[in-house]
């Protein structure tokens, strides 16, 4: 068996020269050194047919990890993984994993991507946001989105965008390993297909087995999956999955024993899987907070929105280049957390001064003190919840309930000063009323 990374056969541009992370600008899901190709299930009525491989046992890399670790819900082996993913962030469509499943030091709601979305939505809903912020969260093409579940699997791709691929990516030892990134809708659809249909039902067998297994068909629910053209005979049991004729906003996932007469296994498959198997930590990239803040600031989101929502909590991770950009774009009257000094006004001169008849010394001026304040965030909680925006494939999905930022996000000094002023006004009013009563 060839060692991992060893050259096998001659180099072919058609096999080895393919882009390893083709997709939207700002795609940071894979480690640059992983050597893997990344695909995603097709949408818009087109099919993707996938064959998943098992993965190595993380505790014993010489053995294959079981398909199931137990009888519990989602108790699967390491052939599939779930991570928190932000997809299509900003006008530059940045996509990256926000948190490792091993990291329990913070929650999804505390991540800067979530805080950015919630605080900008709250500002707009409370009429304190800037006009150009509304399109970030309240339009059909909103560029701020929320973190969702992302699922990942290793294997090979038999069909993509309703077209047979020859050779199938990931099927040969000399080809680059292939990773399938499934959105929440696609991943949940797959797990639903594997779970028992009802209590007491038989769960699906091992779809990654080398002596059996299954093909996995992903397609937009309510479509025939044949918009890309080409013949399709998915299963001897009865052709295509049911189609309502009305495109739905989620994936339909179906398992098949054969595809166009092709079985999902052959004698050399285990050798291919062994050559391609990688530990997930060597494949998937979870950026540091500095890296993730750099991606957020590079995603094409207005700098004043980022400063308003994130400077107080994550300003230490913002690069000087971004802070300089924000300073240049900022309104001199209301700054997003950066100190600004006003230039001193020139000394006034009379016509005689200008003519040089009576030289005078310029008046001493003093620059205004540096401003270091952020637009106040609304104190009140918002009644309306932000809509659950479609994900990158227009999948309308229900996520965790929106929790508007608490009042602690407001400037505490500003709140305390207002409270003191109110108390002082009430005290004076009481004294004046008592004085008038005694005089009367």
C-alpha positions as CSV (number, residue, x, y, z in Angstrom):
1,X,0.0,0.0,0.0
2,X,1.5,3.4,-0.9
3,X,2.3,5.7,1.9
4,X,0.1,8.8,2.3
5,X,1.2,11.5,-0.1
6,X,3.5,9.3,-2.1
7,X,3.5,9.7,-5.9
8,X,1.6,6.9,-7.6
9,X,1.7,6.8,-11.4
10,X,2.4,9.7,-13.6
11,X,1.2,13.3,-13.1
12,X,-1.9,14.2,-15.2
13,X,-3.2,17.7,-15.4
14,X,-6.8,16.4,-15.7
15,X,-6.5,14.6,-12.4
16,X,-3.9,16.5,-10.3
17,X,-4.3,20.0,-11.7
18,X,-7.9,20.7,-10.7
19,X,-8.5,23.6,-8.4
20,X,-8.8,22.2,-4.9
21,X,-11.2,24.7,-3.5
22,X,-13.2,26.1,-6.4
23,X,-16.1,28.2,-5.2
24,X,-17.0,31.6,-4.0
25,X,-14.4,34.2,-3.1
26,X,-13.3,33.8,0.5
27,X,-13.8,30.1,0.8
28,X,-11.8,28.9,3.9
29,X,-13.2,25.5,4.7
30,X,-10.2,23.4,4.0
31,X,-6.7,23.5,5.3
32,X,-4.4,24.8,2.5
33,X,-2.2,21.7,3.0
34,X,-5.0,19.2,2.9
35,X,-4.7,18.3,-0.8
36,X,-8.4,17.7,-1.0
37,X,-11.1,18.8,-3.5
38,X,-14.2,20.3,-2.1
39,X,-17.7,19.8,-3.6
40,X,-21.2,20.7,-2.5
41,X,-24.5,19.1,-3.5
42,X,-26.2,20.6,-6.6
43,X,-29.2,22.8,-6.4
44,X,-31.8,24.2,-8.9
45,X,-33.2,20.8,-9.8
46,X,-29.9,19.1,-10.5
47,X,-28.6,15.9,-9.1
48,X,-25.5,15.0,-7.0
49,X,-24.7,11.3,-6.4
50,X,-22.2,10.6,-3.7
51,X,-20.5,7.5,-2.2
52,X,-19.2,8.0,1.3
53,X,-16.1,6.2,2.6
54,X,-15.5,5.2,6.2
55,X,-12.7,7.0,8.0
56,X,-10.0,5.8,10.3
57,X,-10.6,5.3,13.9
58,X,-9.2,8.4,15.7
59,X,-8.1,6.3,18.6
60,X,-6.6,3.5,16.4
61,X,-5.7,4.8,13.0
62,X,-4.8,1.3,11.7
63,X,-8.5,0.4,11.9
64,X,-11.7,1.7,10.2
65,X,-14.0,3.5,12.4
66,X,-17.4,1.8,12.7
67,X,-20.4,3.2,10.8
68,X,-22.3,3.4,14.0
69,X,-20.9,3.6,17.5
70,X,-24.1,2.7,19.2
71,X,-27.9,2.6,18.9
72,X,-28.4,6.2,20.0
73,X,-29.6,9.0,17.8
74,X,-26.8,10.4,15.6
75,X,-24.4,8.0,17.2
76,X,-22.3,7.6,14.0
77,X,-18.7,7.0,13.5
78,X,-16.2,9.5,12.1
79,X,-17.3,9.1,8.5
80,X,-19.4,12.2,8.9
81,X,-18.9,15.4,10.9
82,X,-20.9,18.5,11.9
83,X,-19.3,21.9,12.3
84,X,-20.6,25.5,12.8
85,X,-20.3,27.2,9.4
86,X,-21.0,30.8,8.2
87,X,-21.7,30.8,4.5
88,X,-21.8,33.7,1.9
89,X,-20.9,36.4,4.4
90,X,-20.7,39.9,3.0
91,X,-20.6,41.0,-0.7
92,X,-17.4,38.9,-1.1
93,X,-19.2,35.7,0.0
94,X,-16.8,34.6,2.8
95,X,-17.4,31.1,4.0
96,X,-15.6,29.5,6.9
97,X,-15.9,27.2,10.0
98,X,-16.5,29.4,13.1
99,X,-15.9,26.8,15.8
100,X,-14.6,23.4,16.4
101,X,-17.0,20.9,17.9
102,X,-14.4,20.3,20.6
103,X,-14.4,23.9,21.7
104,X,-16.8,24.4,24.6
105,X,-15.3,27.8,25.8
106,X,-18.0,29.8,24.0
107,X,-21.4,29.4,22.4
108,X,-22.6,30.0,18.8
109,X,-24.5,33.1,20.0
110,X,-21.3,34.7,21.3
111,X,-19.4,34.5,18.0
112,X,-18.7,37.8,16.3
113,X,-20.7,36.7,13.2
114,X,-23.8,36.2,15.3
115,X,-23.3,39.4,17.3
116,X,-22.8,41.4,14.0
117,X,-26.0,40.1,12.6
118,X,-28.1,40.6,15.7
119,X,-26.8,44.0,16.6
120,X,-27.2,45.4,13.1
121,X,-30.7,44.0,12.9
122,X,-31.6,45.4,16.3
123,X,-30.2,48.8,15.3
124,X,-32.2,48.9,12.1
125,X,-35.4,47.6,13.8
126,X,-35.0,50.3,16.4
127,X,-34.5,53.1,13.8
128,X,-31.0,53.9,15.0
129,X,-29.1,52.2,12.2
130,X,-27.6,54.0,9.3
131,X,-29.6,53.9,6.1
132,X,-27.2,51.7,4.2
133,X,-27.3,49.1,7.0
134,X,-30.9,48.0,6.2
135,X,-29.9,46.2,3.1
136,X,-27.4,44.1,5.1
137,X,-30.2,42.4,7.1
138,X,-33.6,43.4,5.6
139,X,-33.4,42.7,1.9
140,X,-33.7,39.7,-0.4
141,X,-30.0,39.8,-1.0
142,X,-29.0,40.5,2.6
143,X,-25.2,40.1,3.0
144,X,-25.2,39.4,6.7
145,X,-26.3,35.9,7.6
146,X,-26.3,33.6,10.6
147,X,-24.2,30.6,11.6
148,X,-25.7,27.2,10.5
149,X,-24.8,23.5,10.7
150,X,-22.4,22.2,8.1
151,X,-21.8,18.5,7.5
152,X,-18.7,16.9,5.9
153,X,-18.0,13.5,4.4
154,X,-15.1,11.9,2.5
155,X,-15.7,9.6,-0.5
156,X,-16.1,9.9,-4.3
157,X,-18.5,11.8,-6.5
158,X,-20.3,9.8,-9.2
159,X,-22.5,12.6,-10.6
160,X,-22.6,16.3,-10.1
161,X,-25.0,18.9,-11.6
162,X,-26.8,16.0,-13.3
163,X,-23.8,15.0,-15.3
164,X,-21.8,11.8,-15.0
165,X,-18.2,12.4,-14.1
166,X,-15.5,10.3,-15.7
167,X,-13.4,9.5,-14.0
168,X,-15.4,10.1,-10.8
169,X,-13.4,12.5,-8.5
170,X,-11.9,10.6,-5.6
171,X,-12.3,7.1,-7.1
172,X,-8.7,6.6,-8.2
173,X,-5.7,6.3,-5.9
174,X,-3.8,8.9,-7.9
175,X,-6.7,11.5,-7.7
176,X,-7.0,14.0,-5.0
177,X,-9.2,13.0,-2.0
178,X,-12.7,14.5,-2.2
179,X,-14.7,16.1,0.6
180,X,-18.4,16.8,0.3
181,X,-19.7,19.8,2.2
182,X,-23.4,19.5,3.0
183,X,-25.5,22.4,4.2
184,X,-27.8,22.0,7.1
185,X,-30.7,20.9,4.8
186,X,-28.6,18.4,3.0
187,X,-26.9,17.0,6.1
188,X,-30.2,16.7,8.0
189,X,-31.8,15.0,5.0
190,X,-29.1,12.4,5.0
191,X,-29.3,11.7,8.7
192,X,-33.1,11.5,8.4
193,X,-32.7,8.9,5.6
194,X,-30.5,6.8,7.9
195,X,-32.7,7.1,11.0
196,X,-35.5,4.5,11.5
197,X,-38.7,5.9,9.9
198,X,-40.7,5.3,13.0
199,X,-40.3,4.0,16.5
200,X,-39.3,0.3,16.4
201,X,-38.3,0.5,12.7
202,X,-35.0,-0.9,11.4
203,X,-32.2,1.6,11.0
204,X,-30.4,1.8,7.6
205,X,-27.4,-0.5,7.3
206,X,-23.8,0.6,6.8
207,X,-23.8,2.8,3.7
208,X,-20.0,3.1,3.8
209,X,-19.3,-0.7,3.7
210,X,-16.7,-1.8,1.2
211,X,-18.7,-5.0,0.3
212,X,-22.0,-3.2,-0.1
213,X,-22.8,0.4,0.8
214,X,-25.2,2.8,-0.8
215,X,-25.2,5.7,-3.3
216,X,-26.6,8.9,-1.9
217,X,-28.7,11.2,-4.1
218,X,-29.1,14.9,-3.3
219,X,-31.5,17.1,-5.1
220,X,-33.8,20.0,-4.5
221,X,-37.1,18.7,-3.1
222,X,-40.0,18.8,-5.5
223,X,-37.9,18.6,-8.7
224,X,-37.2,15.6,-10.9
225,X,-33.4,16.1,-10.5
226,X,-33.0,15.8,-14.3
227,X,-32.8,19.4,-15.4
228,X,-29.1,18.9,-16.4
229,X,-30.1,16.3,-19.0
230,X,-29.0,12.8,-19.5
231,X,-30.6,9.4,-18.8
232,X,-31.4,8.4,-15.3
233,X,-32.2,4.9,-13.9
234,X,-31.5,5.2,-10.2
235,X,-32.9,2.1,-8.8
236,X,-34.4,-1.2,-9.8
237,X,-37.1,-0.6,-7.2
238,X,-38.8,2.2,-9.0
239,X,-36.9,5.0,-10.7
240,X,-36.8,8.6,-9.4
241,X,-37.8,9.7,-6.0
242,X,-41.2,11.2,-5.8
243,X,-41.5,14.7,-7.2
244,X,-44.3,17.1,-6.5
245,X,-43.5,19.2,-9.5
246,X,-43.2,22.3,-7.2
247,X,-39.6,23.2,-6.2
248,X,-39.2,23.2,-2.4
249,X,-36.6,25.1,-0.4
250,X,-34.7,22.1,1.0
251,X,-32.8,19.1,-0.1
252,X,-34.4,15.7,-0.6
253,X,-31.9,12.8,0.1
254,X,-32.5,9.2,-1.1
255,X,-30.3,6.1,-0.8
256,X,-29.9,3.7,-3.7
257,X,-28.4,0.2,-4.1
258,X,-27.2,0.9,-7.6
259,X,-27.0,3.8,-10.0
260,X,-27.5,3.3,-13.8
261,X,-26.5,-0.3,-13.3
262,X,-23.4,0.6,-11.3
263,X,-22.9,-1.0,-7.9
264,X,-21.5,1.2,-5.0
265,X,-18.6,-1.2,-4.4
266,X,-15.7,-3.0,-6.2
267,X,-12.7,-5.0,-5.2
268,X,-10.1,-2.2,-5.0
269,X,-12.3,0.4,-3.2
270,X,-10.8,-0.2,0.2
271,X,-7.3,0.5,-1.1
272,X,-8.4,3.8,-2.6
273,X,-10.1,4.8,0.7
274,X,-7.0,3.9,2.7
275,X,-4.8,6.0,0.4
276,X,-7.2,9.0,0.6
277,X,-8.2,8.8,4.3
278,X,-7.2,11.9,6.3
279,X,-7.8,12.9,9.9
280,X,-10.5,15.6,9.9
281,X,-8.2,18.0,11.8
282,X,-5.8,17.8,8.9
283,X,-8.6,18.6,6.4
284,X,-11.0,21.1,7.9
285,X,-9.7,24.6,8.8
286,X,-10.9,26.3,12.0
287,X,-9.3,29.8,11.9
288,X,-8.0,31.6,15.0
289,X,-10.0,34.5,16.2
290,X,-7.5,36.8,14.5
291,X,-8.0,35.0,11.2
292,X,-11.8,35.0,11.5
293,X,-11.9,38.7,12.3
294,X,-9.7,39.3,9.3
295,X,-12.2,37.4,7.1
296,X,-15.1,39.3,8.6
297,X,-13.4,42.6,8.0
298,X,-12.5,41.5,4.4
299,X,-16.0,40.2,3.5
300,X,-17.2,43.5,2.0
301,X,-19.3,44.6,5.0
302,X,-19.4,48.4,5.6
303,X,-16.7,49.2,8.1
304,X,-19.0,51.4,10.2
305,X,-21.3,48.5,10.8
306,X,-18.5,46.3,11.9
307,X,-17.1,49.0,14.2
308,X,-20.6,49.6,15.7
309,X,-21.3,45.9,16.4
310,X,-17.9,44.4,17.2
311,X,-15.3,47.0,18.2
312,X,-16.1,46.9,21.9
313,X,-15.7,43.1,22.1
314,X,-13.3,42.2,19.4
315,X,-11.4,45.4,18.6
316,X,-8.2,43.9,19.7
317,X,-8.4,41.4,16.8
318,X,-8.9,44.1,14.1
319,X,-5.9,44.9,12.0
320,X,-4.5,48.4,11.8
321,X,-5.2,48.5,8.1
322,X,-8.9,47.9,8.8
323,X,-9.0,50.5,11.6
324,X,-7.4,53.0,9.2
325,X,-10.0,52.2,6.6
326,X,-12.8,52.6,9.1
327,X,-11.3,55.9,10.2
328,X,-11.3,57.2,6.7
329,X,-14.9,56.2,6.1
330,X,-16.3,57.4,9.4
331,X,-18.5,60.4,10.0
332,X,-16.5,62.9,12.0
333,X,-19.5,63.5,14.3
334,X,-20.3,59.9,15.2
335,X,-17.4,57.6,15.2
336,X,-17.4,53.8,15.4
337,X,-15.0,53.5,18.3
338,X,-11.9,55.3,16.9
339,X,-10.3,58.5,18.3
340,X,-10.5,61.4,16.0
341,X,-8.9,64.8,16.4
342,X,-10.3,67.9,14.7
343,X,-7.8,70.2,13.0
344,X,-7.5,73.6,14.8
345,X,-9.4,76.4,13.1
346,X,-7.1,79.0,11.5
347,X,-6.8,82.3,13.3
348,X,-9.0,85.0,11.9
349,X,-7.3,87.9,10.2
350,X,-8.3,91.4,9.2
351,X,-7.7,93.0,5.8
352,X,-4.8,94.9,7.4
353,X,-3.3,91.7,8.6
354,X,-3.5,90.3,5.1
355,X,-1.9,93.3,3.6
356,X,0.9,93.1,6.1
357,X,0.2,96.6,7.5
358,X,-0.2,95.4,11.1
359,X,1.4,92.0,11.6
360,X,-0.4,90.2,14.4
361,X,0.4,87.0,16.2
362,X,-2.0,84.2,15.4
363,X,-4.5,83.4,18.1
364,X,-3.6,80.4,20.1
365,X,-6.1,77.6,19.5
366,X,-6.5,74.2,21.1
367,X,-7.6,71.1,19.3
368,X,-10.8,69.5,20.4
369,X,-10.3,66.6,22.7
370,X,-10.2,63.2,21.0
371,X,-13.6,61.6,20.6
372,X,-13.7,57.9,21.6
373,X,-17.3,56.8,21.4
374,X,-19.5,54.4,19.6
375,X,-23.0,55.0,18.3
376,X,-25.3,54.1,21.3
377,X,-27.0,50.8,20.8
378,X,-30.7,50.7,21.7
379,X,-31.5,49.7,25.3
380,X,-34.9,48.3,24.7
381,X,-35.4,44.7,23.5
382,X,-36.9,44.3,20.1
383,X,-40.3,42.7,19.7
384,X,-39.9,41.6,16.1
385,X,-37.5,38.8,15.4
386,X,-35.2,38.9,12.3
387,X,-36.4,36.6,9.5
388,X,-34.6,33.4,9.1
389,X,-32.8,34.2,5.9
390,X,-32.2,31.5,3.2
391,X,-28.8,29.9,3.3
392,X,-26.4,30.0,0.4
393,X,-28.6,27.6,-1.6
394,X,-31.8,29.5,-0.8
395,X,-32.8,26.9,1.8
396,X,-35.2,28.5,4.2
397,X,-34.3,26.8,7.5
398,X,-35.4,27.2,11.1
399,X,-32.5,28.0,13.4
400,X,-32.2,28.8,17.1
401,X,-34.6,31.5,18.2
402,X,-33.3,35.1,17.9
403,X,-32.3,36.6,21.2
404,X,-31.8,40.4,20.9
405,X,-28.8,41.8,22.7
406,X,-29.5,42.7,26.3
407,X,-29.3,46.2,27.7
408,X,-25.8,45.6,28.9
409,X,-24.7,46.3,25.3
410,X,-25.5,49.9,25.8
411,X,-22.8,52.3,27.0
412,X,-22.9,52.0,30.8
413,X,-21.4,55.5,31.4
414,X,-24.1,57.0,29.1
415,X,-26.9,55.2,31.0
416,X,-25.5,56.1,34.4
417,X,-25.2,59.8,33.4
418,X,-28.7,59.8,32.2
419,X,-29.9,58.3,35.5
420,X,-28.0,60.9,37.5
421,X,-29.4,63.7,35.4
422,X,-33.0,62.4,35.9
423,X,-32.6,62.1,39.6
424,X,-31.2,65.6,39.9
425,X,-34.1,67.0,37.9
426,X,-36.6,65.3,40.1
427,X,-34.9,66.5,43.3
428,X,-35.0,70.2,42.0
429,X,-38.6,69.8,41.0
430,X,-39.5,68.6,44.5
431,X,-37.6,71.4,46.2
432,X,-39.3,74.0,44.0
433,X,-42.7,72.6,44.7
434,X,-42.0,72.6,48.4
435,X,-40.8,76.2,48.3
436,X,-43.9,77.4,46.4
437,X,-46.1,75.6,48.9
438,X,-44.4,77.3,51.9
439,X,-44.6,80.7,50.2
440,X,-48.3,80.3,49.5
